[in-house]
Amino acid sequence: MIRANENYSKLKSSYLFADIAKRVNEHQKKNPEAIIIRMGIGDVTMALAPAVIKGFHEGVDEMAGDATFRGYGPEQGYAFLREKIAKNDFQDQGADISADEIFISDGAKCDTGNFQELFAQDIKVALPDPVYPAYLDTNVMAGRTGRYEDGRYSGIFYMDCLKENQFFPELPDEKVDLIYLCSPNNPTGSTMTKNELALWVSYARENRALILFDAAYESFIRDNELPRTIYEIEGAKEVAVEFRSFSKTAGFTGTRCGFTVVPKECMIFNTKGEKISLHALWNRRHSTKFNGVSYPVQKAAEAVYSKEGKVQIRQQIDYYLNNADIISKTIASLGFDYVGGKNSPYIWIDGADRDSWDFFDLLLTKAGVVCTPGAGFGRCGQNYIRISAFNSLENVTLAMERLKKALT
Ligand SMILES: *Cc1c(COP(=O)(O)O)cnc(C)c1O
């Protein structure tokens, strides 16, 4: 008899964005004339930059001639891309990362989700609450949790991210083995300083733990004091893996390309406490289960690092950051507390005692604006909503005018 992986039955049945879509559709049906503005989804809205399209086209054209055609490429990615990443994103930043420590992939969701395969089942996993759902759900599927009760899975060490700690996890008062961090953060938009990150690096070193650092929103950092990579922190190479993506950086959400940095110094342990190279393990996993990102897409990603590409991409991010600024100012003027909106496309708004789904319904029905209810990201998001700056300036301006009318 073919039996199911019953860990899947522990997963929460309702999916956040499906719930949102249902409520939005019902509202639209009742109000067929209403023009609804979607400020909920974390997806970019701007087209790929001209330099990126040029690189993409060049790659496609090469596929059209026998002499330049490419079949299977290296599973880890082409050297031309890995070298540009190592130089521009790390070495120029003062982080000593080499091209062969970079693994190109089809995105950070897959990598952050897949990486946990390399670890034992009975490790202790520490997750922020609120959290990007993929970190949690993939550990549930792998059987590292018990049942879901009261908004939480047993077996997970939840790190509450609330106003009291500037929405960033505090060091656990017990021993944990695998730590997920995300900065600039989705959903809260908060950012970790070098000092905060350094505390985590020392914790991991002292406890022989590993940090999985998601830096998908790195390109939104404009404050030069903030770390752009965890490898700016001394000692991080032995205890941290970093995930990056071209999705939010350069509008690749539909094009698909990201990468994971696994330094050669990074070690995990067997039951005897002997060291095992994480780089070798991920390389084995990646080359067995993944067959590389398509050549034209890697050419498009390479163009992100060209002179024109850099300028164009910065302009795109500036556009979204300007939206974030407009949203933040409106929210502040309405008397709400919020975090994010700087160095991040997300604004995390405190609804005071309002339940996040009630707040969601209020904005939908009174303003025709769709946000994301914080409860979808964890128990600590219960009284918050997330508004995303990924939209046109026109939509953002109109949405903010409507919010002012609805909430004053
Ligand atoms: C969008 C996002 C990613 C990137 O996902 P891709 O699979 O690369 O598109 C990764 N982590 C977080 C927290 C995100 O919000």
The ligand as an SDF file (V2000), in Angstrom:
LIG
                    3D

 15 15  0  0  0  0  0  0  0  0999 V2000
   10.4340   37.0340   -2.1780 C   0  0  0  0  0  0  0  0  0  0  0  0
   11.2300   36.3640   -1.1370 C   0  0  0  0  0  0  0  0  0  0  0  0
   12.2110   35.4540   -1.4860 C   0  0  0  0  0  0  0  0  0  0  0  0
   12.5740   35.2200   -2.9280 C   0  0  0  0  0  0  0  0  0  0  0  0
   11.9340   34.1910   -3.4960 O   0  0  0  0  0  0  0  0  0  0  0  0
   12.2940   33.7000   -4.9570 P   0  0  0  0  0  0  0  0  0  0  0  0
   11.9980   32.2560   -4.8940 O   0  0  0  0  0  0  0  0  0  0  0  0
   13.7450   33.9670   -5.1860 O   0  0  0  0  0  0  0  0  0  0  0  0
   11.4250   34.4670   -5.8950 O   0  0  0  0  0  0  0  0  0  0  0  0
   12.9480   34.8500   -0.4920 C   0  0  0  0  0  0  0  0  0  0  0  0
   12.7340   35.1380    0.8030 N   0  0  0  0  0  0  0  0  0  0  0  0
   11.8150   36.0340    1.1640 C   0  0  0  0  0  0  0  0  0  0  0  0
   11.6590   36.3560    2.5910 C   0  0  0  0  0  0  0  0  0  0  0  0
   11.0190   36.6610    0.2100 C   0  0  0  0  0  0  0  0  0  0  0  0
   10.0890   37.5210    0.5780 O   0  0  0  0  0  0  0  0  0  0  0  0
  1  2  1  0
  2  3  1  0
  2 14  2  0
  3  4  1  0
  3 10  2  0
  4  5  1  0
  5  6  1  0
  6  7  2  0
  6  8  1  0
  6  9  1  0
 10 11  1  0
 11 12  2  0
 12 13  1  0
 12 14  1  0
 14 15  1  0
M  END
$$$$
